[in-house]
Amino acid sequence: MSEHSAILLGIGIPTCMLFCGSIVLFSKGKTMGTFLQLLGAGCMVVVVLAHISEALQLFPGMEWGLDHSVGHYLDFGSAVVGLALFPTGYLVHAISS
């Protein structure tokens, strides 16, 4: 197992756990906070999938790893949105509970 595979596995498993937990929380109570958490966790899953695609060299037209490419903006935009929405949703859910 290469170093990149181990890092992806180490990041991918907790991200999938956050996403699955967000699905369960949203299915129990459909509130704005749980929806924001689910949306943020979904964006983080997109980040992990983008890195897997980069490592396996899938979709070469996305030009993974290059500045100012579609792949770069997909990865960066998903990370920013995910890191903004998930904690916001958590905070809204915690305050409303």
Backbone as numpy.savetxt, mean C-alpha at the origin, in Angstrom:
# Nx Ny Nz CAx CAy CAz Cx Cy Cz
17.57 -17.13 -1.69 16.71 -15.95 -1.69 17.60 -14.72 -1.69
17.37 -13.83 -2.62 18.21 -12.63 -2.71 17.79 -11.61 -1.65
18.64 -10.62 -1.52 18.38 -9.58 -0.52 17.10 -8.82 -0.84
16.87 -8.54 -2.12 15.67 -7.80 -2.52 14.40 -8.61 -2.26
14.48 -9.91 -2.47 13.32 -10.77 -2.21 12.99 -10.80 -0.73
14.01 -10.86 0.11 13.79 -10.87 1.55 13.17 -9.55 2.03
13.63 -8.44 1.46 13.08 -7.14 1.83 11.62 -7.03 1.39
11.34 -7.47 0.15 9.96 -7.44 -0.33 9.05 -8.31 0.51
9.55 -9.47 0.91 8.77 -10.36 1.76 8.54 -9.72 3.13
9.57 -9.08 3.67 9.46 -8.43 4.97 8.52 -7.24 4.97
8.37 -6.59 3.83 7.46 -5.45 3.72 6.08 -5.91 3.26
6.04 -6.91 2.39 4.78 -7.37 1.83 3.86 -8.04 2.82
4.43 -8.85 3.71 3.59 -9.57 4.69 2.87 -8.61 5.64
3.58 -7.66 6.28 2.84 -6.72 7.15 1.84 -5.85 6.39
2.18 -5.49 5.15 1.25 -4.69 4.36 -0.02 -5.47 4.06
0.12 -6.73 3.70 -1.06 -7.56 3.45 -1.87 -7.77 4.73
-1.18 -7.88 5.86 -1.90 -8.01 7.13 -2.69 -6.75 7.44
-2.10 -5.57 7.18 -2.82 -4.31 7.38 -4.04 -4.24 6.47
-3.87 -4.66 5.22 -4.98 -4.63 4.27 -6.09 -5.57 4.69
-5.73 -6.81 5.09 -6.75 -7.77 5.53 -7.46 -7.29 6.80
-6.70 -6.72 7.73 -7.30 -6.17 8.94 -8.23 -5.02 8.63
-7.86 -4.21 7.65 -8.72 -3.09 7.25 -10.01 -3.58 6.61
-9.92 -4.67 5.85 -11.12 -5.26 5.24 -12.06 -5.75 6.33
-11.53 -6.44 7.32 -12.35 -6.96 8.41 -12.99 -5.81 9.18
-12.21 -4.79 9.50 -12.72 -3.64 10.24 -13.80 -2.91 9.45
-13.60 -2.76 8.15 -14.59 -2.08 7.31 -15.87 -2.91 7.18
-15.72 -4.23 7.14 -16.92 -5.08 7.01 -17.75 -5.08 8.29
-17.11 -4.85 9.43 -17.85 -4.79 10.70 -18.59 -3.47 10.88
-17.98 -2.39 10.43 -18.62 -1.09 10.59 -18.18 -0.16 9.49
-19.05 0.16 8.59 -18.71 1.00 7.45 -18.80 2.48 7.85
-17.69 2.98 8.36 -17.60 4.38 8.74 -16.55 5.07 7.88
-16.47 6.38 7.99 -15.48 7.12 7.22 -14.06 6.72 7.63
-13.85 6.52 8.92 -12.52 6.15 9.40 -12.06 4.80 8.87
-12.94 3.81 8.89 -12.56 2.49 8.39 -12.39 2.51 6.87
-13.17 3.34 6.17 -13.00 3.45 4.72 -11.65 4.08 4.37
-11.26 5.13 5.10 -9.97 5.76 4.85 -8.82 4.79 5.14
-8.96 4.00 6.20 -7.95 2.99 6.51 -7.84 1.98 5.38
-8.97 1.50 4.89 -8.98 0.52 3.81 -8.36 1.10 2.54
-8.70 2.32 2.22 -8.15 2.96 1.03 -6.64 3.17 1.17
-6.19 3.60 2.34 -4.76 3.78 2.58 -3.99 2.48 2.53
-4.55 1.43 3.11 -3.90 0.12 3.07 -3.86 -0.42 1.64
-4.91 -0.16 0.87 -4.93 -0.56 -0.53 -3.83 0.13 -1.33
-3.61 1.40 -1.05 -2.52 2.13 -1.72 -1.16 1.54 -1.34
-1.01 1.11 -0.11 0.26 0.50 0.30 0.46 -0.85 -0.39
-0.61 -1.57 -0.65 -0.51 -2.82 -1.40 -0.06 -2.52 -2.83
-0.53 -1.43 -3.41 -0.09 -1.03 -4.75 1.42 -0.76 -4.75
1.93 -0.15 -3.69 3.37 0.10 -3.58 4.14 -1.22 -3.58
3.67 -2.17 -2.79 4.34 -3.48 -2.74 4.28 -4.16 -4.10
3.12 -4.13 -4.74 3.00 -4.74 -6.06 3.88 -4.05 -7.10
4.05 -2.74 -6.98 4.93 -2.02 -7.89 6.38 -2.46 -7.70
6.78 -2.67 -6.46 8.16 -3.12 -6.20 8.36 -4.56 -6.65
7.34 -5.39 -6.51 7.44 -6.77 -7.02 7.56 -6.75 -8.54
6.77 -5.92 -9.19 6.84 -5.80 -10.65 8.21 -5.29 -11.11
8.77 -4.38 -10.33 10.10 -3.87 -10.66 11.16 -4.96 -10.50
11.07 -5.72 -9.41 12.06 -6.78 -9.15 11.98 -7.89 -10.20
10.77 -8.22 -10.64 10.60 -9.28 -11.63 10.64 -8.76 -13.07
10.86 -7.46 -13.22 10.91 -6.79 -14.52 9.65 -7.04 -15.35
8.50 -6.96 -14.68 7.21 -7.05 -15.37 6.86 -5.68 -15.93
6.09 -5.65 -16.96 5.63 -4.40 -17.58 6.80 -3.45 -17.86
7.72 -3.82 -18.74 8.89 -2.98 -18.98 8.55 -1.58 -19.50
7.37 -1.41 -20.07 6.96 -0.09 -20.54 6.77 0.92 -19.42
6.63 0.43 -18.19 6.47 1.33 -17.04 7.81 1.96 -16.64
8.91 1.44 -17.18 10.26 1.94 -16.90 10.52 2.03 -15.40
10.34 0.91 -14.72 10.52 0.85 -13.27 11.90 1.34 -12.87
11.98 2.09 -11.81 13.24 2.54 -11.24 13.83 3.78 -11.87
13.26 4.26 -12.95 13.77 5.47 -13.59 13.00 6.69 -13.09
13.73 7.78 -12.89 13.06 9.03 -12.50 12.16 9.50 -13.62
11.08 10.14 -13.27 10.13 10.73 -14.21 9.50 9.69 -15.14
9.30 8.48 -14.63 8.62 7.45 -15.41 7.26 7.17 -14.79
6.41 6.48 -15.53 5.07 6.15 -15.05 5.17 5.27 -13.79
6.09 4.30 -13.81 6.26 3.42 -12.66 6.68 4.17 -11.41
7.57 5.13 -11.59 8.03 5.94 -10.45 6.89 6.73 -9.84
6.08 7.36 -10.70 4.98 8.17 -10.19 3.87 7.32 -9.58
3.63 6.14 -10.13 2.65 5.22 -9.55 3.10 4.80 -8.15
4.35 4.42 -8.03 4.91 3.99 -6.75 4.89 5.13 -5.73
5.42 6.27 -6.13 5.52 7.40 -5.21 4.15 7.94 -4.82
3.27 8.09 -5.80 1.93 8.61 -5.51 1.14 7.70 -4.59
1.23 6.39 -4.82 0.54 5.44 -3.96 1.10 5.47 -2.54
2.40 5.61 -2.42 3.02 5.68 -1.09 2.56 6.92 -0.34
2.54 8.05 -1.00 2.12 9.30 -0.35 0.66 9.23 0.09
-0.20 8.78 -0.82 -1.63 8.69 -0.49 -1.86 7.67 0.62
-1.19 6.52 0.53 -1.36 5.48 1.55 -0.89 5.93 2.92
0.27 6.61 2.95 0.80 7.08 4.24 0.03 8.27 4.80
-0.78 8.90 3.98 -1.64 9.98 4.47 -2.99 9.44 4.93
-3.58 8.54 4.16 -4.94 8.08 4.45 -5.01 7.07 5.59
-4.08 6.12 5.64 -4.18 5.09 6.68 -4.13 5.66 8.09
-3.13 6.49 8.43 -3.14 7.06 9.79 -4.32 7.99 10.05
-4.74 8.73 9.01 -5.90 9.61 9.17 -7.14 8.78 9.49
-7.34 7.69 8.75 -8.47 6.80 9.01 -8.40 6.19 10.38
-7.21 5.80 10.79 -7.03 5.24 12.14 -7.41 6.25 13.21
-6.96 7.48 13.02 -7.26 8.54 13.98 -8.75 8.83 14.03
-9.38 8.93 12.86 -10.84 9.19 12.82 -11.60 8.05 13.47
-11.19 6.82 13.21 -11.86 5.65 13.81 -11.65 5.64 15.33
-10.44 5.95 15.77 -10.16 5.95 17.21 -10.94 7.03 17.95
-11.07 8.19 17.34 -11.80 9.29 17.97 -13.30 8.99 18.01
-13.82 8.38 16.93 -15.26 8.13 16.87 -15.69 6.91 17.69
-14.76 6.07 18.08 -15.11 4.86 18.86 -15.33 5.15 20.32
